[in-house]
């Protein structure tokens, strides 16, 4: 058990991995949809994650007899009725009370006397002659997503069955020509139509590595083989239907993953950065596509929204902006300690922000732009493909360069692109890469301009579901943080301006005699008073060197930064102390900034004129 995202900038590492074994390594895992702390697994055991106690709830305890098994037997909850849990060996079992009582709801659904597979060698055949028929098990269970009493099951010896009354009656709906030992690797009942199902068949045990996926739209009365585009020797382990778009299918094969946009009539590779590997299961989880591999790996395709929107018209467009999926605004901890070394094994966290996907048929000859506007049309942020790449200065940074956060870049190259907005407004000039104000949860609009074409899509930012804060509180926080941030920028600009004035005065001082230096020293003293800081002995350690005056830019810079951090660091309405702090700091800032402006615009020019007149 491991998270798909952590709160660590290191990503997903071994400390986040927790081994759970309800039933051993070989069985299926079925988390209880009504209680995430209860997990079923194996043949069957129930694990309580709160106590770590595991209890055997074997469906066969009340039915003594000879039961067959294979390495992995199916275990699945009903998506329509989360009380119902199903398990199978050669028969199907159902419990509605967490395993306290199981009902056997099918006879043996496997072939009674399957022939010996023709590809077995004589020695293997002779070794099994005395053990009777080699019979199979139910290998896949697919409860209907539209009717709680409807069930599909498939056996590992080539049978497909359907029940419409919770197992009271069964009908053999095996696709014609599907011989013995054709493993029904997976069945997927449609999200949208009770009569539609998809079946993945694995025949590699018969030395047949060809792909087999069957589709029915009439409840199994007729089937169609749908494998065009899948490799000729790439047998299929699983097929899944997207839960948002009818006809959007995913297939996991022995060498990768495929996608179909036309209900399986045509397939194309969706491998992307996935290595060549055996894909054994697929889950459409919210906006994401999750796969499990034979190498015990988990892979996630973050946000499958573009796949759900891709149509022939989109593919034919010169440029296209996909509608972004709702984005959840999550706050990561400010500091979690020294990052892990780069050589430590770990997986990346998904990008943190709103995913904005777009497609360019050809490379754009001129820069493209992406703009975010709020619900009132006010500008939030704008990027251009012509923006210079921000890179850490290796000569000045005091940390490993790989620890620097990656900067989002807008690409104008041909192809599909994903841009991630981190929910931040741009920082005020002079504050560099410091964090700026968070955009509050609400409605926004993403606008992509490519040449003369303007593409616009709505964008929704959602609050962290763990945070219970109303819209008024978010709005109050945003208003105060914005005002503080604006003033931080003005203070930073004034400090930068005075830094330039100081450098110019010191340069001029070296060219004047004693009389001229007196006037320059007076101006330097005024600069020092406005700045209000005492230079520390070691510039890398300014602790113990507080500002010399409240009426100074040094005091305002540090105080506004502390206030901004307090207001903007967590999802919360401004506190009484934060509001009081702002009311007291704002007039000081107005006073000091006015004095700085007056000095630069009036006092300094007057001093320069007086000095020149005296020379």
C-alpha positions as CSV (number, residue, x, y, z in Angstrom):
1,X,0.0,0.0,0.0
2,X,1.4,3.3,-1.0
3,X,0.2,6.8,-1.8
4,X,0.0,8.2,-5.3
5,X,1.1,11.6,-3.9
6,X,3.0,12.6,-0.8
7,X,3.5,15.8,1.1
8,X,7.3,15.5,0.5
9,X,9.2,17.3,-2.2
10,X,11.2,14.1,-2.4
11,X,8.3,12.3,-4.0
12,X,7.2,8.8,-3.2
13,X,10.0,6.8,-1.4
14,X,10.2,3.5,0.5
15,X,9.2,5.1,3.9
16,X,5.8,5.7,2.4
17,X,5.4,2.0,1.3
18,X,3.5,-0.2,3.7
19,X,3.1,-3.9,3.0
20,X,-0.3,-5.4,3.7
21,X,-0.9,-9.1,3.4
22,X,-4.6,-10.1,3.9
23,X,-4.3,-13.5,2.4
24,X,-0.7,-13.6,1.0
25,X,1.1,-12.2,-2.0
26,X,-0.8,-14.1,-4.6
27,X,-4.4,-13.0,-4.1
28,X,-6.4,-10.1,-5.2
29,X,-6.9,-7.1,-2.9
30,X,-10.4,-5.5,-2.5
31,X,-10.6,-2.4,-0.2
32,X,-14.1,-2.0,1.3
33,X,-15.8,0.9,-0.5
34,X,-17.7,1.7,2.7
35,X,-14.7,1.6,5.0
36,X,-11.2,2.4,3.7
37,X,-9.6,0.9,6.8
38,X,-11.0,-2.6,5.9
39,X,-9.3,-4.6,3.2
40,X,-10.0,-8.1,1.9
41,X,-7.5,-10.3,0.1
42,X,-6.5,-13.8,-0.9
43,X,-8.9,-16.7,-0.4
44,X,-10.3,-14.7,1.7
45,X,-8.9,-12.8,4.7
46,X,-10.1,-9.5,6.2
47,X,-7.6,-6.9,7.4
48,X,-8.4,-4.0,9.8
49,X,-5.8,-1.3,9.2
50,X,-6.7,0.3,12.5
51,X,-5.6,-2.7,14.6
52,X,-3.6,-4.6,12.0
53,X,-5.7,-7.7,12.9
54,X,-6.4,-10.2,10.1
55,X,-9.3,-12.6,10.2
56,X,-10.0,-15.5,7.9
57,X,-13.4,-15.2,6.2
58,X,-12.9,-18.1,3.7
59,X,-16.1,-18.5,1.6
60,X,-15.6,-22.3,1.6
61,X,-15.7,-22.8,5.4
62,X,-19.4,-23.5,5.4
63,X,-19.2,-25.6,2.2
64,X,-16.8,-28.5,2.9
65,X,-15.6,-30.1,-0.4
66,X,-12.9,-30.2,-3.0
67,X,-12.2,-26.8,-4.3
68,X,-9.8,-25.9,-7.1
69,X,-7.5,-22.9,-7.2
70,X,-5.0,-21.1,-9.2
71,X,-2.3,-18.6,-8.2
72,X,-4.7,-15.7,-8.3
73,X,-8.5,-16.0,-7.8
74,X,-10.9,-13.1,-8.3
75,X,-12.2,-10.9,-5.5
76,X,-14.3,-7.9,-6.3
77,X,-17.0,-5.6,-4.8
78,X,-20.1,-4.7,-6.7
79,X,-19.9,-1.1,-8.0
80,X,-23.7,-0.9,-7.8
81,X,-24.1,-2.3,-4.3
82,X,-21.0,-1.8,-2.1
83,X,-22.2,-4.4,0.4
84,X,-21.7,-7.2,-2.0
85,X,-18.3,-8.9,-2.2
86,X,-17.7,-11.7,-4.7
87,X,-15.1,-14.5,-4.7
88,X,-14.7,-17.5,-6.9
89,X,-12.9,-20.8,-7.3
90,X,-14.8,-23.1,-9.7
91,X,-18.0,-21.6,-8.1
92,X,-19.1,-18.0,-7.3
93,X,-19.6,-16.8,-3.8
94,X,-21.3,-13.7,-2.4
95,X,-21.3,-12.0,1.0
96,X,-23.2,-9.0,2.1
97,X,-22.0,-8.8,5.7
98,X,-18.2,-8.6,5.4
99,X,-17.6,-12.3,5.2
100,X,-19.6,-13.5,8.2
101,X,-21.8,-15.5,5.8
102,X,-21.2,-16.4,2.2
103,X,-23.8,-17.7,-0.2
104,X,-22.7,-20.0,-3.0
105,X,-24.5,-18.5,-6.0
106,X,-23.4,-20.7,-8.9
107,X,-22.6,-24.3,-9.8
108,X,-19.2,-25.3,-11.2
109,X,-19.1,-23.1,-14.3
110,X,-15.9,-24.6,-15.8
111,X,-15.8,-27.2,-18.5
112,X,-16.6,-30.7,-17.3
113,X,-14.0,-32.6,-19.3
114,X,-11.8,-30.2,-21.2
115,X,-9.4,-31.8,-23.7
116,X,-5.7,-31.9,-23.1
117,X,-4.1,-28.8,-24.6
118,X,-2.6,-29.8,-27.9
119,X,0.7,-28.0,-27.3
120,X,1.6,-30.0,-24.1
121,X,4.6,-32.2,-24.5
122,X,4.3,-36.0,-24.0
123,X,6.1,-36.0,-20.7
124,X,3.8,-33.4,-19.2
125,X,0.7,-35.3,-20.5
126,X,2.0,-38.6,-19.0
127,X,2.7,-36.9,-15.7
128,X,-1.0,-35.8,-15.4
129,X,-2.8,-38.9,-16.7
130,X,-3.5,-40.3,-13.3
131,X,-5.0,-37.1,-11.8
132,X,-8.2,-36.9,-13.8
133,X,-9.4,-34.1,-16.0
134,X,-7.4,-30.8,-15.8
135,X,-10.3,-28.6,-14.9
136,X,-10.3,-24.8,-14.5
137,X,-11.6,-22.1,-12.2
138,X,-13.6,-18.9,-12.6
139,X,-10.8,-16.3,-13.3
140,X,-12.7,-13.1,-13.7
141,X,-15.8,-11.5,-12.2
142,X,-17.5,-8.4,-13.5
143,X,-20.6,-7.2,-11.5
144,X,-22.8,-4.9,-13.6
145,X,-22.4,-1.1,-13.1
146,X,-26.1,-0.6,-14.0
147,X,-27.9,-3.4,-12.2
148,X,-26.8,-4.9,-8.8
149,X,-28.3,-8.3,-9.7
150,X,-26.4,-8.7,-13.0
151,X,-23.2,-10.6,-13.1
152,X,-20.6,-11.6,-15.8
153,X,-17.9,-14.2,-15.1
154,X,-15.2,-15.9,-17.1
155,X,-13.2,-19.0,-16.6
156,X,-9.6,-19.8,-17.3
157,X,-10.8,-22.7,-19.6
158,X,-12.6,-20.5,-22.0
159,X,-16.2,-20.0,-20.8
160,X,-18.2,-16.7,-20.4
161,X,-21.4,-16.7,-18.3
162,X,-24.0,-14.1,-17.5
163,X,-26.7,-14.0,-14.7
164,X,-29.4,-11.4,-14.4
165,X,-30.8,-12.5,-11.1
166,X,-27.8,-12.5,-8.7
167,X,-26.7,-16.0,-9.6
168,X,-30.1,-17.8,-9.5
169,X,-29.8,-18.6,-13.2
170,X,-26.8,-18.6,-15.5
171,X,-26.6,-18.4,-19.3
172,X,-23.5,-19.5,-21.3
173,X,-22.6,-16.6,-23.5
174,X,-19.1,-17.7,-24.6
175,X,-18.0,-16.1,-27.9
176,X,-18.3,-18.6,-30.7
177,X,-15.1,-20.5,-31.5
178,X,-13.5,-19.9,-28.2
179,X,-11.9,-23.2,-27.4
180,X,-10.8,-24.8,-24.1
181,X,-8.0,-23.2,-22.2
182,X,-8.6,-19.8,-23.6
183,X,-8.2,-17.9,-20.3
184,X,-10.9,-15.2,-19.8
185,X,-8.4,-12.8,-18.4
186,X,-10.8,-9.9,-17.8
187,X,-14.4,-8.9,-18.3
188,X,-15.5,-5.3,-18.1
189,X,-19.3,-4.5,-17.8
190,X,-20.1,-1.2,-19.4
191,X,-20.7,1.9,-17.3
192,X,-23.4,3.1,-19.7
193,X,-25.3,0.1,-21.1
194,X,-26.4,-3.1,-19.3
195,X,-26.2,-5.1,-22.6
196,X,-22.6,-4.1,-23.3
197,X,-19.5,-5.9,-22.1
198,X,-15.9,-6.3,-23.1
199,X,-13.8,-9.5,-22.7
200,X,-10.0,-9.9,-22.8
201,X,-8.9,-13.4,-23.7
202,X,-5.4,-14.8,-23.1
203,X,-4.4,-17.9,-25.2
204,X,-0.6,-17.8,-24.7
205,X,-0.7,-21.1,-22.8
206,X,-1.8,-22.6,-26.1
207,X,1.3,-21.0,-27.8
208,X,-1.1,-18.5,-29.3
209,X,0.2,-15.0,-28.6
210,X,-2.3,-13.2,-30.8
211,X,-4.5,-10.5,-29.1
212,X,-8.2,-11.3,-28.4
213,X,-10.7,-8.7,-27.2
214,X,-14.4,-9.3,-27.8
215,X,-17.3,-6.9,-27.6
216,X,-21.0,-7.4,-27.2
217,X,-23.9,-4.9,-27.3
218,X,-26.7,-7.5,-26.9
219,X,-25.9,-9.1,-23.6
220,X,-23.7,-11.8,-25.1
221,X,-26.0,-13.0,-27.9
222,X,-23.3,-12.0,-30.4
223,X,-19.7,-10.9,-30.1
224,X,-17.2,-9.1,-32.3
225,X,-13.4,-9.5,-32.2
226,X,-11.9,-6.0,-31.9
227,X,-8.1,-5.9,-32.0
228,X,-7.2,-3.9,-35.1
229,X,-4.0,-1.9,-34.3
230,X,-2.7,-4.2,-31.5
231,X,0.5,-6.0,-32.2
232,X,0.1,-9.4,-33.8
233,X,1.9,-11.2,-31.0
234,X,0.8,-9.0,-28.1
235,X,-1.7,-11.0,-26.1
236,X,-4.2,-9.1,-24.0
237,X,-4.4,-9.3,-20.2
238,X,-7.1,-6.7,-19.4
239,X,-9.6,-4.4,-21.1
240,X,-11.4,-1.5,-19.4
241,X,-14.0,1.1,-20.5
242,X,-13.6,4.7,-19.5
243,X,-16.2,5.8,-17.0
244,X,-16.8,9.2,-18.6
245,X,-16.8,8.7,-22.4
246,X,-18.6,5.8,-24.0
247,X,-16.5,4.0,-26.5
248,X,-13.2,5.1,-25.0
249,X,-11.4,1.8,-24.1
250,X,-8.0,0.9,-22.6
251,X,-6.2,-2.5,-23.1
252,X,-3.3,-3.8,-21.2
253,X,-1.2,-6.3,-23.2
254,X,1.9,-8.3,-22.6
255,X,4.0,-5.4,-24.0
256,X,2.2,-2.3,-23.0
257,X,-1.0,-0.4,-23.0
258,X,-3.4,0.6,-25.9
259,X,-6.3,3.1,-26.3
260,X,-9.3,3.0,-28.6
261,X,-11.5,6.0,-29.3
262,X,-14.1,4.1,-31.3
263,X,-15.3,1.3,-29.1
264,X,-12.5,-1.0,-30.0
265,X,-12.7,-0.8,-33.8
266,X,-9.2,0.7,-33.9
267,X,-6.4,0.7,-31.3
268,X,-3.2,2.7,-30.9
269,X,-0.4,2.6,-28.5
270,X,-0.6,4.6,-25.3
271,X,2.9,3.5,-24.0
272,X,4.4,7.1,-23.8
273,X,7.2,6.8,-21.3
274,X,6.2,3.3,-20.1
275,X,8.9,0.7,-20.6
276,X,8.0,-2.5,-22.5
277,X,6.3,-4.5,-19.8
278,X,3.4,-6.8,-19.1
279,X,0.4,-4.8,-18.1
280,X,-1.9,-6.9,-15.9
281,X,-4.6,-4.5,-14.7
282,X,-6.0,-1.1,-15.4
283,X,-8.2,1.2,-13.3
284,X,-9.8,4.4,-14.3
285,X,-9.6,6.3,-11.0
286,X,-11.3,9.7,-11.2
287,X,-9.3,11.7,-13.8
288,X,-6.3,9.4,-13.8
289,X,-5.5,6.1,-15.5
290,X,-3.7,3.6,-13.3
291,X,-2.0,0.4,-14.4
292,X,-0.4,-2.5,-12.6
293,X,2.5,-4.4,-14.2
294,X,3.7,-8.0,-13.9
295,X,6.9,-6.5,-12.4
296,X,4.8,-5.3,-9.4
297,X,4.9,-1.8,-10.5
298,X,2.2,0.9,-10.4
299,X,2.1,3.6,-13.1
300,X,-0.3,6.5,-13.3
301,X,-1.2,8.7,-16.3
302,X,-2.1,11.9,-14.5
303,X,-5.3,13.5,-15.8
304,X,-6.8,11.6,-18.7
305,X,-9.1,14.5,-19.6
306,X,-7.4,15.1,-23.0
307,X,-8.1,11.5,-24.0
308,X,-11.8,11.9,-23.2
309,X,-12.0,15.0,-25.4
310,X,-9.9,13.8,-28.3
311,X,-12.0,13.5,-31.5
312,X,-11.3,13.5,-35.2
313,X,-12.1,17.2,-35.3
314,X,-9.6,17.9,-32.5
315,X,-6.9,15.9,-34.3
316,X,-7.5,17.8,-37.5
317,X,-7.3,21.3,-35.8
318,X,-4.2,23.5,-36.3
319,X,-4.3,24.2,-32.5
320,X,-6.5,23.0,-29.7
321,X,-6.9,23.8,-26.0
322,X,-8.4,21.0,-24.0
323,X,-10.9,21.7,-21.2
324,X,-8.9,21.3,-18.0
325,X,-10.2,19.0,-15.4
326,X,-11.0,20.6,-12.0
327,X,-7.8,21.2,-10.1
328,X,-7.5,20.7,-6.3
329,X,-5.4,23.3,-4.6
330,X,-3.1,21.5,-2.2
331,X,-0.5,23.1,0.1
332,X,2.8,21.3,0.7
333,X,4.7,21.7,3.9
334,X,7.1,24.6,3.9
335,X,10.0,22.5,5.1
336,X,10.4,18.8,5.7
337,X,14.1,18.6,6.2
338,X,17.0,18.1,3.8
339,X,15.9,16.5,0.6
340,X,16.9,12.9,-0.1
341,X,20.0,12.3,-2.3
342,X,19.2,12.0,-5.9
343,X,20.4,8.4,-6.1
344,X,17.8,7.2,-3.5
345,X,15.1,5.1,-5.2
346,X,11.9,7.1,-5.4
347,X,9.0,7.9,-7.7
348,X,8.0,11.4,-8.6
349,X,4.9,13.2,-7.2
350,X,2.4,14.3,-9.8
351,X,2.8,17.9,-10.8
352,X,1.2,20.2,-8.3
353,X,-1.2,22.6,-10.0
354,X,-3.8,23.0,-12.7
355,X,-3.0,20.9,-15.8
356,X,-3.5,22.9,-19.0
357,X,-3.2,20.6,-22.1
358,X,-3.0,21.9,-25.6
359,X,-2.1,20.6,-29.1
360,X,-0.2,22.3,-32.0
361,X,-0.3,20.6,-35.4
362,X,2.7,22.6,-36.5
363,X,5.4,24.5,-34.6
364,X,4.1,28.1,-34.1
365,X,6.2,30.6,-36.2
366,X,5.6,33.3,-33.6
367,X,5.4,33.1,-29.8
368,X,2.2,31.7,-28.3
369,X,0.7,33.0,-25.1
370,X,-1.3,31.5,-22.2
371,X,-3.4,33.7,-20.0
372,X,-5.4,33.0,-16.9
373,X,-8.2,35.3,-16.0
374,X,-10.5,35.2,-13.0
375,X,-14.3,35.1,-13.0
376,X,-14.5,38.8,-13.5
377,X,-12.1,38.8,-16.4
378,X,-9.2,40.3,-14.4
379,X,-5.7,39.2,-15.4
380,X,-4.3,36.6,-13.1
381,X,-1.2,35.5,-15.0
382,X,0.3,35.4,-18.5
383,X,3.1,33.3,-20.0
384,X,4.7,33.4,-23.4
385,X,6.7,30.7,-25.2
386,X,9.3,33.5,-25.7
387,X,9.9,33.8,-21.9
388,X,13.5,33.1,-20.9
389,X,14.1,29.9,-19.0
390,X,14.7,30.6,-15.3
391,X,17.7,28.6,-14.1
392,X,19.5,28.7,-10.7
393,X,22.7,30.6,-10.6
394,X,25.3,27.9,-9.8
395,X,27.7,30.6,-8.6
396,X,25.5,31.9,-5.8
397,X,23.1,29.1,-4.7
398,X,24.0,27.3,-1.5
399,X,22.1,24.0,-2.3
400,X,22.2,21.2,-4.8
401,X,20.8,22.5,-8.1
402,X,18.5,19.5,-8.5
403,X,16.6,20.8,-5.4
404,X,15.6,23.9,-7.2
405,X,11.9,23.7,-8.3
406,X,11.4,23.3,-12.0
407,X,9.9,26.3,-13.8
408,X,6.9,25.9,-16.1
409,X,7.7,26.5,-19.7
410,X,5.2,27.2,-22.5
411,X,6.2,25.3,-25.6
412,X,5.5,26.4,-29.2
413,X,6.8,23.1,-30.7
414,X,4.5,20.8,-32.7
415,X,2.7,18.1,-30.7
416,X,0.8,17.7,-27.5
417,X,1.9,19.7,-24.4
418,X,1.0,20.0,-20.8
419,X,1.5,23.2,-18.9
420,X,1.1,23.2,-15.1
421,X,0.0,26.4,-13.4
422,X,0.9,26.3,-9.7
423,X,-2.1,28.5,-8.7
424,X,0.1,31.4,-7.9
425,X,-0.2,35.0,-9.1
426,X,3.1,36.5,-10.4
427,X,5.4,37.8,-7.6
428,X,5.8,41.6,-7.3
429,X,8.8,43.0,-9.2
430,X,12.0,42.7,-7.2
431,X,11.0,39.7,-5.1
432,X,12.4,37.2,-7.5
433,X,11.2,33.6,-7.2
434,X,9.5,34.2,-3.8
435,X,6.0,32.8,-3.5
436,X,3.2,35.1,-4.6
437,X,-0.4,35.1,-3.7
438,X,-2.4,31.9,-4.1
439,X,-5.4,32.1,-6.4
440,X,-8.4,31.3,-4.3
441,X,-10.8,28.4,-5.2
442,X,-13.3,29.4,-7.8
443,X,-13.9,29.9,-11.5
444,X,-11.2,31.0,-13.9
445,X,-10.6,30.9,-17.7
446,X,-7.5,29.7,-19.6
447,X,-6.9,31.5,-22.9
448,X,-4.4,30.2,-25.5
449,X,-3.4,32.4,-28.4
450,X,-1.7,30.8,-31.3
451,X,-1.1,33.2,-34.2
452,X,-4.4,34.9,-34.8
453,X,-6.4,32.1,-33.1
454,X,-7.8,32.5,-29.6
455,X,-8.8,29.4,-27.7
456,X,-10.6,29.7,-24.4
457,X,-11.7,27.1,-21.8
458,X,-13.2,27.3,-18.3
459,X,-10.9,26.3,-15.4
460,X,-12.1,25.4,-11.9
461,X,-10.0,25.4,-8.8
462,X,-11.3,23.4,-5.9
463,X,-10.3,23.7,-2.3
464,X,-8.5,20.9,-0.5
465,X,-11.3,18.5,0.5
466,X,-9.7,18.1,3.9
467,X,-10.2,21.9,4.6
468,X,-13.6,23.2,5.7
469,X,-13.5,26.9,4.8
470,X,-16.3,28.9,3.2
471,X,-15.8,31.1,0.2
472,X,-16.0,34.3,2.2
473,X,-13.0,33.2,4.3
474,X,-11.0,32.4,1.2
475,X,-11.9,35.7,-0.3
476,X,-10.9,37.6,2.9
477,X,-7.5,35.8,2.9
478,X,-6.9,36.6,-0.8
479,X,-7.8,40.3,-0.3
480,X,-5.4,40.8,2.6
481,X,-2.6,38.7,1.1
482,X,-2.9,40.7,-2.2
483,X,-2.6,44.0,-0.3
484,X,0.4,42.8,1.7
485,X,2.0,41.4,-1.5
486,X,1.5,44.7,-3.4
487,X,3.2,46.6,-0.5
488,X,6.0,44.1,-0.3
489,X,6.7,44.8,-4.0
490,X,6.8,48.6,-3.4
491,X,9.1,48.2,-0.5
492,X,11.4,45.9,-2.5
493,X,11.4,48.4,-5.3
494,X,12.3,51.3,-3.0
495,X,15.2,49.2,-1.4
496,X,16.5,48.4,-4.9
497,X,16.3,52.0,-5.9
498,X,18.2,53.1,-2.7
499,X,20.8,50.4,-3.3
500,X,21.5,52.1,-6.7
501,X,21.6,55.5,-5.1
502,X,24.1,54.3,-2.5
503,X,26.4,52.9,-5.2
504,X,26.3,56.1,-7.2
505,X,27.0,58.3,-4.1
506,X,29.9,56.1,-3.1
507,X,31.3,56.2,-6.6
508,X,31.0,60.0,-6.7
509,X,32.6,60.3,-3.2
510,X,35.8,58.9,-4.5
511,X,36.1,61.8,-7.0
512,X,35.5,64.7,-4.6
513,X,37.5,66.5,-2.0
514,X,36.7,67.1,1.6
515,X,34.1,69.8,0.9
516,X,32.3,67.8,-1.8
517,X,32.3,64.7,0.4
518,X,30.4,66.4,3.2
519,X,27.3,66.8,1.0
520,X,27.6,63.2,-0.3
521,X,28.0,61.9,3.3
522,X,24.8,63.7,4.3
523,X,23.0,62.0,1.4
524,X,24.5,58.6,2.3
525,X,23.4,59.1,5.9
526,X,19.8,59.8,4.7
527,X,20.0,56.6,2.6
528,X,21.2,54.6,5.6
529,X,18.3,56.1,7.7
530,X,15.7,55.1,5.1
531,X,17.2,51.6,4.7
532,X,17.5,51.2,8.4
533,X,19.8,48.2,8.4
534,X,23.2,47.6,10.0
535,X,25.3,45.4,7.6
536,X,26.2,42.2,9.4
537,X,29.8,41.1,9.7
538,X,28.9,37.9,7.7
539,X,26.3,38.6,4.9
540,X,25.3,34.9,5.1
541,X,24.2,35.3,8.7
542,X,22.2,38.4,9.5
543,X,20.8,37.1,12.8
544,X,21.5,39.5,15.6
545,X,21.4,42.5,13.3
546,X,17.8,43.9,13.6
547,X,16.6,47.0,11.8
548,X,17.7,50.3,13.4
549,X,14.3,51.9,13.2
550,X,10.6,51.1,12.6
551,X,10.5,53.9,10.0
552,X,12.8,52.0,7.7
553,X,12.6,49.8,4.6
554,X,14.6,47.0,6.4
555,X,11.9,46.8,9.1
556,X,9.1,46.9,6.6
557,X,10.6,44.3,4.4
558,X,11.0,41.8,7.2
559,X,7.7,42.6,8.9
560,X,5.7,42.5,5.7
561,X,7.3,39.2,4.8
562,X,6.5,37.7,8.2
563,X,2.9,39.0,7.9
564,X,2.5,37.7,4.4
565,X,3.7,34.2,5.4
566,X,1.3,34.2,8.4
567,X,-1.7,35.2,6.2
568,X,-0.9,33.1,3.1
569,X,0.7,29.9,4.5
570,X,-2.4,28.0,5.3
571,X,-6.1,27.8,4.3
572,X,-7.6,30.1,6.9
573,X,-9.4,33.4,7.3
574,X,-7.2,36.2,8.5
575,X,-6.8,36.2,12.3
576,X,-7.5,39.2,14.5
577,X,-3.7,39.7,15.1
578,X,-3.0,39.5,11.3
579,X,-5.6,42.2,10.6
580,X,-4.2,44.4,13.5
581,X,-0.7,43.9,12.2
582,X,-1.8,45.1,8.7
583,X,-3.6,48.1,10.1
584,X,-0.4,49.1,12.0
585,X,2.1,48.3,9.2
586,X,0.3,50.0,6.3
587,X,0.6,53.6,7.6
588,X,4.2,53.1,8.5
589,X,4.8,51.8,5.0
590,X,3.0,54.8,3.4
591,X,5.1,57.1,5.5
592,X,8.4,55.5,4.7
593,X,7.7,55.1,1.0
594,X,6.6,58.7,0.8
595,X,9.9,59.8,2.5
596,X,11.9,57.6,0.1
597,X,10.1,59.1,-2.9
598,X,10.6,62.6,-1.6
599,X,14.3,62.0,-1.0
600,X,14.9,60.5,-4.5
601,X,12.8,63.1,-6.3
602,X,13.5,66.3,-4.4
603,X,16.2,66.0,-1.6
604,X,18.8,64.2,-3.6
605,X,18.5,66.5,-6.8
606,X,18.6,69.5,-4.5
607,X,21.8,68.2,-2.7
608,X,23.4,67.5,-6.1
609,X,22.6,71.0,-7.3
610,X,24.0,72.6,-4.1
611,X,27.2,70.5,-4.4
612,X,27.8,71.4,-8.0
613,X,27.2,75.1,-7.2
614,X,29.8,74.9,-4.4
615,X,32.4,73.4,-6.6
